Amino acid sequence: MDSNKSKSGMAAIAVVVALVIGMGGGYAIGNHKKDDKNSSMNNGSAMTMEASSDGTTVGGAKMVRTKDVVDNAANAKNVTTLVAAVKAAGLVDTLKGEGPFTVFGPDNDAFSALPAGTVDTLLKPENKDQLVKILTYHVVAGTYTSADLKVMAEKGETLTTVQGEQLTPVINGDMVELKDAKGNMVEIETPDIISSNGVTHVIKSVLMPN
């Protein structure tokens, strides 16, 4: 357990250094959360990981556990805008790192729903800082499966993103949604896409920080 904590801590530090921004810890599978109130582990995590083995199809492509989050996303046709944004923001090497990471990845429709011209503007080199702010608001250090998110929602806990602001898991009927910093509720389209360095949840809207 101590070695796992060390690896998770080193990965978190690496993210901070690479992005030059703040972040918080998370439930890493096999690790306790850093703050005391969230120190309990969710036993459902391992089962969710096991259930999400190779064969999950996203955007017409099978997701492979041995590939990292970037390489898996690059094969999915429904998140091509996200992949282009990650490249424009210079975050590819960071997200191909050891992690672990939890990535909430907006699909193409989510980006298309933004006001006209927003994506083109964000992809311009002069707006890189703003793009990085938005994208890192979609990343959390640690591995949070849908089972973990449900437990957090039941406890009223929040996620601290790499960008530094909070996301709040909320139970809506039999689903777990995310509330962003502006109070928007965002549905998870495809949960628990397991990669070698974390987990991705495809979401239906772009999360917005303050």
C-alpha positions in Angstrom: 0.0 0.0 0.0 2.8 2.4 0.8 4.5 1.9 -2.6 1.1 2.5 -4.3 0.7 5.7 -2.4 4.2 6.8 -3.4 3.5 6.1 -7.1 0.2 7.9 -7.0 1.8 10.9 -5.2 4.7 11.0 -7.7 2.2 10.9 -10.6 0.2 13.8 -9.1 3.3 15.9 -8.7 4.3 15.2 -12.3 0.9 16.5 -13.4 1.3 19.7 -11.4 4.8 20.3 -12.8 3.8 19.6 -16.3 0.7 21.8 -16.3 2.0 24.5 -13.8 -1.4 24.5 -12.1 -3.0 23.2 -8.9 -4.8 20.0 -8.4 -6.3 17.7 -5.8 -6.1 14.0 -5.0 -8.7 11.3 -5.6 -9.7 7.8 -5.0 -7.0 5.9 -6.7 -7.9 2.2 -7.0 -5.9 0.4 -4.3 -5.1 3.8 -2.6 -6.8 5.9 0.0 -7.9 9.5 -0.7 -5.6 12.1 0.8 -8.0 13.9 3.0 -9.4 12.1 6.0 -13.1 12.4 5.3 -12.6 10.5 2.1 -10.1 7.9 3.3 -12.4 4.9 2.9 -12.0 2.7 -0.2 -14.9 1.7 -2.4 -15.0 -2.1 -2.8 -17.0 -1.7 -6.0 -13.9 -0.1 -7.8 -12.1 -3.4 -8.5 -15.3 -5.0 -9.8 -15.9 -2.1 -12.1 -12.4 -2.3 -13.4 -12.7 -6.0 -14.0 -16.0 -5.6 -15.8 -14.6 -3.0 -18.1 -12.1 -5.2 -19.9 -11.1 -5.1 -23.5 -14.1 -5.1 -25.9 -15.8 -1.9 -24.7 -16.6 0.0 -27.9 -16.4 3.8 -28.0 -16.9 5.7 -31.3 -16.7 2.5 -33.3 -13.4 1.4 -31.8 -12.6 -1.2 -29.1 -10.9 0.2 -26.1 -7.9 -1.7 -25.0 -6.7 -1.8 -21.3 -3.0 -1.9 -22.3 -3.3 1.4 -24.2 -3.1 4.8 -22.4 -6.0 7.2 -22.3 -4.7 9.3 -25.2 -4.2 6.3 -27.6 -7.6 4.8 -26.8 -9.3 8.2 -27.4 -7.4 8.6 -30.7 -9.2 5.5 -32.0 -12.7 6.7 -31.1 -14.5 8.6 -33.8 -16.9 10.3 -31.4 -14.2 12.2 -29.5 -12.0 13.6 -32.4 -12.6 17.2 -31.3 -11.3 16.4 -27.8 -8.2 14.7 -29.2 -7.5 17.7 -31.4 -7.9 20.0 -28.4 -5.6 18.0 -26.3 -2.9 18.2 -29.0 -3.4 22.0 -29.4 -3.1 22.4 -25.7 0.2 20.5 -25.6 -1.2 18.0 -23.1 -0.6 14.7 -25.0 2.7 13.8 -23.2 1.2 14.6 -19.8 -1.9 12.4 -20.4 0.3 9.6 -21.8 2.2 9.7 -18.5 2.0 7.2 -15.7 -1.0 8.7 -14.0 -3.3 7.5 -12.9 -5.9 9.9 -14.3 -9.6 10.2 -14.5 -10.6 11.9 -17.7 -14.2 13.2 -18.3 -14.1 13.4 -22.1 -16.7 15.5 -23.9 -17.9 13.9 -27.2 -18.0 15.7 -30.5 -21.6 16.7 -30.0 -20.7 18.3 -26.7 -18.2 20.6 -28.4 -20.7 21.3 -31.3 -23.2 22.5 -28.7 -21.0 25.3 -27.7 -21.6 28.8 -29.2 -20.6 29.0 -32.8 -16.9 29.6 -33.3 -16.0 28.7 -29.7 -13.9 25.6 -30.6 -12.1 27.3 -33.5 -11.3 30.2 -31.2 -10.0 28.0 -28.4 -7.8 26.0 -30.9 -5.9 29.2 -31.9 -2.3 29.3 -30.4 -3.0 32.7 -28.7 -5.8 31.1 -26.7 -3.8 28.1 -25.5 -3.9 29.1 -21.8 -7.7 29.2 -21.9 -7.9 25.9 -23.7 -5.5 24.3 -21.1 -7.7 25.7 -18.3 -10.8 24.1 -19.7 -9.2 20.8 -20.6 -7.5 20.3 -17.2 -10.9 21.0 -15.6 -11.9 17.6 -17.2 -9.0 15.7 -15.5 -8.6 14.5 -12.0 -5.6 12.8 -10.4 -6.4 9.2 -9.4 -8.8 6.6 -10.7 -12.5 7.2 -10.1 -14.9 4.6 -11.5 -18.6 5.1 -11.7 -18.9 3.1 -8.5 -16.5 5.6 -6.8 -18.5 8.5 -8.1 -21.7 7.1 -6.8 -20.2 6.7 -3.3 -18.9 10.2 -3.4 -22.3 11.5 -4.5 -24.0 9.7 -1.6 -21.5 11.2 0.8 -21.7 14.7 -0.6 -18.0 14.7 -1.6 -16.4 16.6 -4.5 -13.6 16.0 -6.9 -10.7 18.5 -7.2 -9.6 18.8 -10.8 -6.1 19.3 -12.1 -7.2 22.8 -13.0 -7.9 23.4 -9.3 -11.7 23.8 -9.2 -14.3 21.4 -8.1 -16.7 18.9 -9.8 -19.6 17.5 -7.8 -20.9 14.0 -8.5 -24.7 14.0 -8.1 -27.2 11.1 -8.2 -30.1 11.6 -10.6 -32.4 8.7 -10.5 -30.3 5.6 -11.2 -27.5 7.7 -12.9 -24.6 9.7 -11.6 -24.1 13.1 -13.2 -21.5 15.8 -12.7 -22.2 19.4 -11.6 -19.6 21.8 -12.8 -18.4 25.1 -11.3 -21.1 27.0 -13.1 -23.9 24.7 -11.8 -24.4 22.9 -15.1 -25.5 19.2 -14.8 -23.6 16.9 -17.2 -24.6 13.4 -18.1 -22.1 10.5 -18.4 -22.6 8.9 -21.8 -20.1 6.0 -21.5 -18.6 5.2 -18.1 -15.6 3.2 -17.0 -13.4 3.1 -20.1 -10.3 1.5 -18.6 -6.8 2.4 -19.9 -3.3 1.5 -18.8 -3.0 4.9 -16.9 -6.5 5.6 -15.8 -10.1 5.7 -16.6 -12.2 7.8 -19.0 -15.9 8.7 -18.9 -17.3 10.1 -22.1 -19.7 12.9 -21.2 -22.4 14.7 -23.1 -21.5 18.3 -22.4 -18.3 20.4 -21.9 -17.6 21.1 -18.2 -17.1 24.8 -17.5 -14.8 26.2 -14.8 -15.3 29.7 -13.4 
